[in-house]
Amino acid sequence: MEPTYSDSEAFDETQSLRVIRDMIQVSQRKLRNDGILLIVWGYAASLPSLIKYFKEILFLPNRVMFLLKFVDPVLPLLALAFTIYYVLRERKKVTTYIGASLRYVWFSLIGCMVLTNLILYNVTHEVNFALQHPLFMVLTAFAILVTGVILRYKLIILGGIVFGILAYIASFLILHDQLFLDGIGWFLALAIPGHIMYYRRDK
């Protein structure tokens, strides 16, 4: 005997599918809007490194040099303030599992950097920035790669791979030249994918 379905059961099934579809669309739309965070952090991380690099090879007026000293601390702080504001504002609208997962990834990156720094100092008994910087880049590359996997966004995954390759190349260079690769890496891995993701938010 074949099972029979009442009209209410069919309606409930149709309604459930519609709710699931709406939830997926809301989640996808939120992820595209979150591209603004990729843009903000892409520039906040890349510009200080690039400025430090070019500041050493270009002859700039003293007033410009003085102003550039504030870029390194100010940009990340502004990016952090905007991120906190954005997360709190969006949390009132919708909270997604993906957003929570990404926060854990990047908080873990900070913890790993601190531990790496402590281990390096315990082993070498000195602060070797030329060694520390490529290792930090490797950790960052992994965080970017995981971010791309969570978001299922191939450009960010590719950006993480490129960042890892740049980290390996940086290990052969002096610290000053490492800054250039670091700045380029952040721009390619976050800023560009963020622009594309945010541009497509209404499409």
N, C-alpha and C positions, 0 to 999 in steps of 0.2 A: 504493500500500500504506500503510495507516494505521499510525502508530507505536504500539507497545504499551508499557505501563508495568508493571513488576514490582511486587509488593506492597511490597518494600523502598523502591522509589522513591516510591510513593504515601505510605508511612509517613513518609519523609524530608520530603516536601512538607508533609504535615499537621503534622509536628513543627516544621518551620521556621515555618509560619504561627502555631502556638501560641507559639513563642518570641518572634516579632515582636509578637504581641498582648500577651504578658506584659511585654515591654520597654516598650511604649507605656503600659500601665497603671501600671508602676512609675514611669515618667517623669512621667505626669500626677499621680500621687499625691505625688511629690516636689515638684512645682510647687505643689500646694495646700498642702503643709507649709511651703514657702518663703514663704507668705503672712505668716508670723510676722516675717520680715525687713522686709516692707513696713510692718507695724504698728509695729515698733520704730523704723524710720527716719522713718516718717510723724510719730510723736510727737516723736522726738528733734530733728527739723528744725522742726516747727511750734510746739512749746511755747516754745522760747527766743524766737522772733520775737514771739509773742503776749504773752509775759510782758514783753518790752521795751516793747511798745506800751502795754499796760494799766498798767505801772508808772509811766508818765509822766502818766496821766490819772486814776489812782486814788490816794487818800490811804491809804497802808498804814503800819502800825507799823514802826519802825526795825528791829526784829528780823526782821520778814518781808522787808523790803528787803535786809537783809544776807544772808539765806538765798537770796534770788532771784538774787543776784550769782553764785552758784555753779552755777545751772541751765545757763547758756549753755555753759560749758566741760565740765561733768560729763556732761550727757545725751549729746552726740555721742561722748564717749570711752567711755561705757558701751555705747552702740549699736555702736561699732566693736569693742569687746572681745567683745560677744555675737556679732557677725557672724563674727569670726575663729574663735571657739569653734564656732559652728554649722557653718561651712563645713568646718572640719577634721573635725568629727564626722561630717558627712554624706559627706565624701569617702571615708571608710573604707567606707561602705555602697555608694554609687553616684555616679559622676561623669557629668554630662550635658553635651552640647555647649551646651545652652541656658544652663546655669549659667556656663560659661566665657565665653560671649558677653556675658552681662550684666555680668560683672566687667570686661571690656574697655570696655563702654559707660560705666560709672561712673568707672573710672580715667581714661578719656579726658575725661570731663566735668571732672575736677579739673585735668587738664593744660590744657584749653581756658580754664578760669577764670584760671589763672595767666598764660597768654599774653594773654588779654584785658586783664587788669590791667596787664601790662607795656606793651602797645600803647597803652592809654589814658594811661598816665603819659608815654610817649614823645611822644604827640601834644599832650596838654593841659598837661604839666609840673606836674601836681598830682593829688592823689587826690580825685576827685569821687565821693563815696559815693552821692549822689543819682542819678548817671548809671551808676555801676558796678552798683548793685543790680538795676535792671531788666534790664541786659544779662546778669547772672548768672542771673536768673530765666528769661530766654529760653533760655539754654543748658540750664538744668535742665529746662525744658519739653520741649526736644528729646530729652533723655536719657530722660525719663519716657515720651514718645511712642514712642521706639524700644523701650523696655522692654516697653510694651504690645503692640507689633507682634511682638516676639520671643516673648512669652508667649501671643500671640493672645488677649488679654484686653481686651475692648472698654471696660470701665470705666477701665482704666489709660490706654488710648488717649484716651478722653474727658477723663480727668484731665490728661493732657499738653496737650490743646488748651485746656482751661480755664486751666491754669497760664500758657500763652502769652498768653491774653487778659488775665489779671490782670497779667502783666508789662507789657503795653502800657498798661493803665490806670495802673499804678504810675509810669510815666514822666511823668505829669502831676502827681504828688503829691510832697510833701516826704518825706524819708527816713523820718521817724517813721510816717507813714501807709502807706508802702510795706511796713513790717514787718508790718502787719496783713494786707495782701493776701498777703504771702509765707507767713505762718503758715496762713491759710485755704487757700492753694493746696496746701501740703504735706499738710494734713489731707484735703482732697478727693481729691487725686491718688494718695496712697499709703495713708494710714491706713484710709480707708473701704473701698477695694478689697481691702486686705490682710485686714481683718476678714471680709469676705464670702468671700474665697478660703479663708481658714483655717477658717471655719465649715463650709464645704462639703467639707473634706478627707476626711471619712469617708463621703461620700454619693456 
